[in-house]
Amino acid sequence: MESSATQTKGTLLVVEDDPGLQKQMKWSFDGYEVVVAGDRETALSMVRRHEPPVVTLDLGLPPDADGASEGHATLEQMLAMAPDTKIIVVTGNQDRENAVRAIGNGAYDFYLKPFDPEMLQLIVDRAFRLYALQQDNKRLQMRQGESPMAGIITRDPAMQKICRNIEKVAPSSATVMLLGESGTGKEVLARGVHQLSPRADKKFIAINCAAIPENLLESELFGYEKGAFTGAVKQTKGKIEYADGGTLFLDEIGDLPMPLQAKLLRFLQERVVERVGGREEIPVDVRIVCATHQNLRNLITEGRFREDLFYRLSEIVINIPPLRARDGDAVLLAHAFMNKFRQQEGRGSLSFSQEALAAIEKHLWPGNVREMENCIKRAVVMADGAQIMLDDLGLPLTEAELEPLNLRQVREEAERKAIVKVLSRVDGNIARAADVLGISRPTLYDLLNRYGLK
């Protein structure tokens, strides 16, 4: 019975310089979509074009047909372009050493000549199954990282709790204040409040209080009557009126000038607006969501923000953590943005190198998600091959600063820190330290010797 991989007609790239063996392998693997290449340049071109899940690679390629240098170079470049691809190296029966070296450099498996169709078929089928399994696992991990709120991608418990809190407050009419650094996604969460509320079929109007000059902001918010000032040639509704029945999002509310703070407070109390130059009170039913990166209590102390307005706006306060405080979200967002922009830019398969991923995890992201988005877009545009390298990110970080992800190193460092901390607490008493650590004294002595501690 054919395997599922065979039935789906997966693409198999055969890299072999012998035309006779090319034909024989193409005939043997008729259950796959077989493409062939006879040299390194053609093979790399085929990887870019077809993105094959599995490759068989003869290490003896021209111009070093009797050696393996060209084959190893091809292997290295293929894995840099397509790290998920399963590469099966094929080599002579007397050249096991090069086959083992290839495995150490990232090849999936090796096969020693002479050519045995049935044996190689088993290895290839198994490689296709493993590739399909890993791709399914990646898709599952991405789905598990999705938030119930549109536009929010997170696995961080604090952010997931925020999403649940927004789901709770959205159906109410309470005014919501979103506090967080610039670029943390305040407008995305504000839209979430709107979309999960009974007002979802009405307008969501956003206005940035810091982006509009003070002399224009009043008319932008409250509208104006014809002839109210030079250039007011017709009656114009303000943003608050346009949002009637829906949600008004006031971003950077901390930059709202004091005179407009008083007028906004009156609207929140009376739910009516007066256009500039008008006398008529216009009732408006709107839900207010506001946001700022500033500390409003400090602004109140400095006399730059009204305390009574603060309490009107802060019926529900949600603090959004910065990206550096959200465990695992930096890499999760990096993958999401990479997939988004590679499609927009018409790029093929892309992935991050291990150094690039380590740099993304280590960087503090002072600009938060907005900085991340710009960084990954630039990297997708600048990447030469199928892998985004550390240099493509443009982050101010050297490879020497990257944290090791080797499990043994991480465990040893944690052990060493724990022993030093406990010894300090018990003032160097070995017996008490062993009790606190839950190990025997001989074991503790062994660890002290291993880590060079006295």
C-alpha positions, 0 to 999 in steps of 0.5 A: 500500500502506498504511503500518504506522502506518496499519494500527495505527490510530494516534490523530491529533488534528486541531486546526481551528476550521473545521467543514467542514475538520474533516470533510474532514480526518477523511474524508481520514485514515480510516486513523487514529483521528481525534479533533478539537478546535476550540480550545486547551482542547479540544485539551489535553483531547484530548492528556491523554485520547488521548495522540495520537502525531501532531497537526495544529494550525491556528495560527489558533485562536479567539479569535485566528483571524486571528493565530497567538498562540493557536496558538503557545500551544497548541503550547507547552502541548502539547509541555510535556504530551507532548514526544514528540508530533509536531505538524504546524502548518497555516497560511495560504500567506502566513504562512510566518514563523509556521510557521518560528517554530513549528518553532523552538519544537518543532513537527515540521513545517509545512504551508501551506494550501490543503488538499492531502490527499495531501501532508498524508497523506505528512507525517502518515505520516512523523510516525507512523513517526518516533514509532514508531521513537523509542518502539522506541528508548526501549524498546531503551535501557531493555532495554540498561540492565537488569541480569541481577540482578532489582531492579538497574537500572544501566549503570554499569560498576562496578555491572555488575561487582558484579552479575557478582561476585555471580553468581560467589559466589552458588553458593558457601557463602561469607559475603558482606559488602556495604559501602556508604552507606545507600540504595545497594541492599545488601538488593537485592544480598543478595536477589540472592545468595540468589536465584542460590544453591542455597538460592533455594527456601528462606527469605530472612530479613532483620534490621536490627541497628540497628532492634531494641533491644539487650535484644530483639535476642538473643531475636530472633536466637536465639529463647527457651524458655518461661519464659526471661523475663517474657512468654516464654509459649511456646517461640519460634524465632529468626531464625537458626533460621527461616532454616535451609536458606536465607539470613540477611541481617544489615543494619547489622552494625556496630551489633551489641552486643559480647555478641551479637558473641561469640554470633554468632561461636560460631554461625559457628564451630560452626553451632549455636544455643542459645535464650535460657533453653535448654541444647540446641544446635540445628544450623542450616544457613544462609548469612550475608550481612551489610551495613553503611554503617560502617567496621568497621576503624575500629570494631575500632580503637575496640574496638566490633567484634570483629576475629575476627568481622570476618574470619569475616564478610568471606570475600567483601567487595563495595563498592557505589559511591554513586549519585553515582559511578555514571555515567548511573544517576541519570537511568536510575533516575529514568525507571524510578521515574517509570514505576513510580509513574505506573502506581501513581498512575494518571497518564497519560503523564509525562516529565521536562523538560530542567531536571529531568533536568539537576537529577537529573544534578547532584544528589549524592543523599546518600541514594542510591537510596532518596532518588531513589525518594522524590523521584520518587514525590513529583514524580509526585504533585505534577506538574500536567501531563504533564511533571515540572518542576524545582520538582516535584522539590524539589531544592536546585538553581537553573537557573543551576547546571545544566551545559550539555548543548550539545555545542559548549559542552562541547567548548569547555570541554574544549579550554580546560581541556586547553590551560591544563593543557598550558601549565602543564606546559610552562611556557608553551612554545608549540612544546612545547604544540602537540606535546603537544596534537597540533596545529600552532602556528597552530592553537594560537594561534587557540585561545589567541585564541578562549579569551582565553588568554595 
